[in-house]
Amino acid sequence: MRIFDPHIHMTSRTTDDYERMAAAGVRAVVEPAFWLGQPRTSPDSFADYFDSIIGWEPFRAAQFGVRHHATIALNPKEANDPRCRPVLDLLPRYLEKDGVVAVGEIGYDSMTPAEDEAFAAQLALAVAHELPAMVHTPHRDKARGVERSLAVVAESGIDPGLVVLDHLNEVTAGPVRDSGCWLGFSIYPDTKMSPPRMVELLRLYGTERMLVNSAADWGRSDPLLTRATGEAMLLAGFTADDVDRVLWRNPVEFYAQSGRLDLTGVVDADAAAGQPGTGGSGGAAPAGGTFAGNSILRGGS
């Protein structure tokens, strides 16, 4: 089983997570820019963070055989903080970077006027930079948040096929399906979605335009719940090809629209092994890959 996690916050995860993910078949991830829990007080904090998730984190992931890309944005929660609004002026610089495959996470947290403005402005940036957009749907009043998000997407003029609305559930999946946007589902231990619930949604809506992610972050979350969902699909009678479509080919198709998705070596390894649907043995750090006894290679100067 090969897995592409289209939404996971690896900056909050450990090297143990990378090792377990690689062993489970996770070969590629996308890390969206998000709120770190502690309020940031200036655009400079965002610049350092953006530099980290497009520089250090892809390097760290590569030590474990995982390909890492990112999405860049001012997240909805911090769009309400006037100190953070100048981040919008930084974004064009980052949206030109090779490893950036979408604008995100954008959308709503509390559905305030400030969030309206930041959401619309960043959809305009996605259009201008010809990038997909990842939309965060609010955890509170989700149905109204999804309705409002779809209205803003329609007003922006962006092709709905370039947009994924994430953190969906049984109540919100139908309207997003009807809109032509992609559907994103976060599998969590206690909240959002579970593997059995996800299986039922796949029975109902099929496998097209469906993205399954772990959204693993600082809180209680599990980067292997993508694999658990694939296993639940197989137990429910879905084929290995269905699993491969949901956990690999769909995220590849969505992010490839950026023109920047680089899976060189990952796909080549599949072809060389002659087993396009398997995860292999994972990606350990290269032999001799230590620095002064440290267990990970060092990047930079």
NORGI-V504303 format. One record per residue. N is the residue number from 1. RES is the residue in one small letter. PHI is phi in radians with two decimals (999 if undefined). OMEGA is omega in whole degrees, 0 to 359 (NA if undefined). Layout:
# NORGI-V504303
<<N:RES:PHI:OMEGA> <N:RES:PHI:OMEGA>>
This chain:
# NORGI-V504303
<<1:m:999:177> <2:r:-1.76:190> <3:i:-2.31:172> <4:f:-2.09:179> <5:d:-1.49:187> <6:p:-1.43:180> <7:h:-2.80:178> <8:i:-2.67:185> <9:h:-1.78:187> <10:m:-1.21:177> <11:t:-1.08:179> <12:s:-1.71:184> <13:r:-1.92:183> <14:t:-1.71:175> <15:t:-1.14:174> <16:d:-1.03:177> <17:d:-1.08:179> <18:y:-1.03:181> <19:e:-1.12:180> <20:r:-1.17:179> <21:m:-1.11:180> <22:a:-1.07:179> <23:a:-1.15:181> <24:a:-1.49:179> <25:g:1.87:178> <26:v:-1.31:183> <27:r:-1.98:182> <28:a:-2.61:179> <29:v:-2.47:167> <30:v:-2.12:180> <31:e:-1.89:177> <32:p:-1.40:172> <33:a:-1.13:184> <34:f:-2.62:178> <35:w:-1.34:185> <36:l:-1.60:180> <37:g:1.75:176> <38:q:-1.62:181> <39:p:-0.99:175> <40:r:-1.58:191> <41:t:-1.92:180> <42:s:-2.81:176> <43:p:-1.05:180> <44:d:-1.06:177> <45:s:-1.08:178> <46:f:-1.19:180> <47:a:-1.06:177> <48:d:-1.10:180> <49:y:-1.14:178> <50:f:-1.03:179> <51:d:-1.04:181> <52:s:-1.17:185> <53:i:-1.43:172> <54:i:-1.88:181> <55:g:-2.08:184> <56:w:-1.13:187> <57:e:-1.14:174> <58:p:-1.06:178> <59:f:-1.14:179> <60:r:-1.09:180> <61:a:-1.06:183> <62:a:-1.09:179> <63:q:-1.14:181> <64:f:-2.01:176> <65:g:1.34:181> <66:v:-1.97:177> <67:r:-1.51:189> <68:h:-2.13:170> <69:h:-2.17:183> <70:a:-2.41:165> <71:t:-2.06:187> <72:i:-2.22:178> <73:a:-3.02:163> <74:l:-1.55:186> <75:n:-1.24:185> <76:p:-1.02:184> <77:k:-1.08:184> <78:e:-1.40:173> <79:a:-1.12:179> <80:n:-1.45:183> <81:d:-1.70:182> <82:p:-0.98:179> <83:r:-1.16:185> <84:c:-1.71:185> <85:r:-1.01:177> <86:p:-1.07:176> <87:v:-1.01:179> <88:l:-1.00:179> <89:d:-1.31:179> <90:l:-1.41:193> <91:l:-1.05:182> <92:p:-0.96:178> <93:r:-1.07:183> <94:y:-1.42:182> <95:l:-1.28:174> <96:e:-1.64:184> <97:k:-1.28:184> <98:d:-1.05:185> <99:g:-1.45:181> <100:v:-1.66:189> <101:v:-1.91:178> <102:a:-2.97:170> <103:v:-1.66:182> <104:g:2.99:357> <105:e:-1.42:174> <106:i:-2.11:178> <107:g:2.15:188> <108:y:-2.21:168> <109:d:-2.02:180> <110:s:-2.01:179> <111:m:1.02:179> <112:t:-1.68:175> <113:p:-1.02:178> <114:a:-1.10:177> <115:e:-1.18:175> <116:d:-0.95:184> <117:e:-1.15:181> <118:a:-1.16:179> <119:f:-1.07:181> <120:a:-1.09:181> <121:a:-1.11:183> <122:q:-1.40:170> <123:l:-1.13:177> <124:a:-1.11:176> <125:l:-1.15:178> <126:a:-1.08:178> <127:v:-1.11:183> <128:a:-1.12:183> <129:h:-1.69:178> <130:e:0.96:181> <131:l:-2.10:169> <132:p:-1.14:178> <133:a:-2.27:175> <134:m:-1.85:184> <135:v:-1.84:175> <136:h:-1.44:175> <137:t:-1.60:189> <138:p:-1.16:179> <139:h:-1.38:177> <140:r:-1.90:179> <141:d:0.94:188> <142:k:-1.11:182> <143:a:-1.05:179> <144:r:-1.18:179> <145:g:-1.13:178> <146:v:-1.19:178> <147:e:-1.03:181> <148:r:-1.19:179> <149:s:-1.08:180> <150:l:-1.11:178> <151:a:-1.15:180> <152:v:-1.16:177> <153:v:-1.04:180> <154:a:-1.09:180> <155:e:-1.17:185> <156:s:-1.25:183> <157:g:1.47:178> <158:i:-1.20:175> <159:d:-1.09:181> <160:p:-1.04:177> <161:g:-1.20:177> <162:l:-1.73:186> <163:v:-2.14:169> <164:v:-2.02:171> <165:l:-1.71:189> <166:d:-1.81:180> <167:h:1.06:180> <168:l:-1.39:177> <169:n:-2.53:184> <170:e:-1.09:183> <171:v:-1.32:189> <172:t:-1.79:185> <173:a:-1.13:184> <174:g:-1.04:179> <175:p:-1.04:180> <176:v:-1.22:176> <177:r:-0.99:182> <178:d:-1.17:184> <179:s:-1.33:186> <180:g:1.61:176> <181:c:-1.35:174> <182:w:-1.42:182> <183:l:-1.92:179> <184:g:-1.96:182> <185:f:-2.29:180> <186:s:-1.76:182> <187:i:-1.69:187> <188:y:-2.21:179> <189:p:-1.10:187> <190:d:-2.11:186> <191:t:-2.08:179> <192:k:1.02:184> <193:m:-2.16:174> <194:s:-2.12:178> <195:p:-0.96:179> <196:p:-1.08:178> <197:r:-1.13:179> <198:m:-1.13:178> <199:v:-1.04:180> <200:e:-1.15:177> <201:l:-1.17:177> <202:l:-1.19:174> <203:r:-1.09:185> <204:l:-1.31:188> <205:y:-1.88:183> <206:g:1.45:187> <207:t:-1.83:181> <208:e:-1.26:176> <209:r:1.01:179> <210:m:-1.87:178> <211:l:-2.05:180> <212:v:-1.99:182> <213:n:-2.35:176> <214:s:-1.63:185> <215:a:0.83:184> <216:a:-1.05:185> <217:d:-2.58:183> <218:w:-1.25:184> <219:g:-1.46:180> <220:r:-1.23:184> <221:s:-2.74:188> <222:d:-2.48:182> <223:p:-1.22:179> <224:l:-1.74:180> <225:l:-1.27:170> <226:t:-1.12:178> <227:r:-1.07:179> <228:a:-1.05:177> <229:t:-1.17:176> <230:g:-1.05:179> <231:e:-1.16:178> <232:a:-1.15:176> <233:m:-1.07:180> <234:l:-1.10:179> <235:l:-1.12:181> <236:a:-1.50:177> <237:g:1.81:173> <238:f:-1.20:181> <239:t:-1.50:176> <240:a:-1.06:178> <241:d:-1.18:175> <242:d:-1.04:179> <243:v:-1.09:180> <244:d:-1.10:178> <245:r:-1.13:184> <246:v:-1.24:188> <247:l:-1.60:180> <248:w:-2.30:190> <249:r:-1.19:179> <250:n:-1.11:178> <251:p:-1.10:176> <252:v:-1.08:181> <253:e:-1.09:182> <254:f:-1.14:185> <255:y:-1.35:176> <256:a:-1.11:178> <257:q:-1.12:177> <258:s:-1.28:186> <259:g:1.34:185> <260:r:-2.15:181> <261:l:-1.24:184> <262:d:-2.04:178> <263:l:-1.95:177> <264:t:-0.96:181> <265:g:1.64:178> <266:v:-1.19:179> <267:v:-1.20:179> <268:d:-1.05:180> <269:a:-1.13:176> <270:d:-1.04:183> <271:a:-1.10:181> <272:a:-1.14:180> <273:a:-1.35:182> <274:g:1.22:181> <275:q:-2.34:186> <276:p:-1.10:183> <277:g:-1.88:183> <278:t:-1.89:184> <279:g:-1.68:181> <280:g:1.25:186> <281:s:-1.70:180> <282:g:1.58:185> <283:g:-2.24:176> <284:a:-1.35:176> <285:a:-1.11:182> <286:p:-1.01:178> <287:a:-1.02:180> <288:g:1.27:186> <289:g:-1.47:176> <290:t:-2.15:179> <291:f:-2.31:180> <292:a:0.87:179> <293:g:1.47:178> <294:n:-1.29:188> <295:s:-1.45:179> <296:i:-2.35:176> <297:l:-1.07:180> <298:r:-1.89:176> <299:g:-1.75:178> <300:g:1.29:184> <301:s:-1.63:NA>>
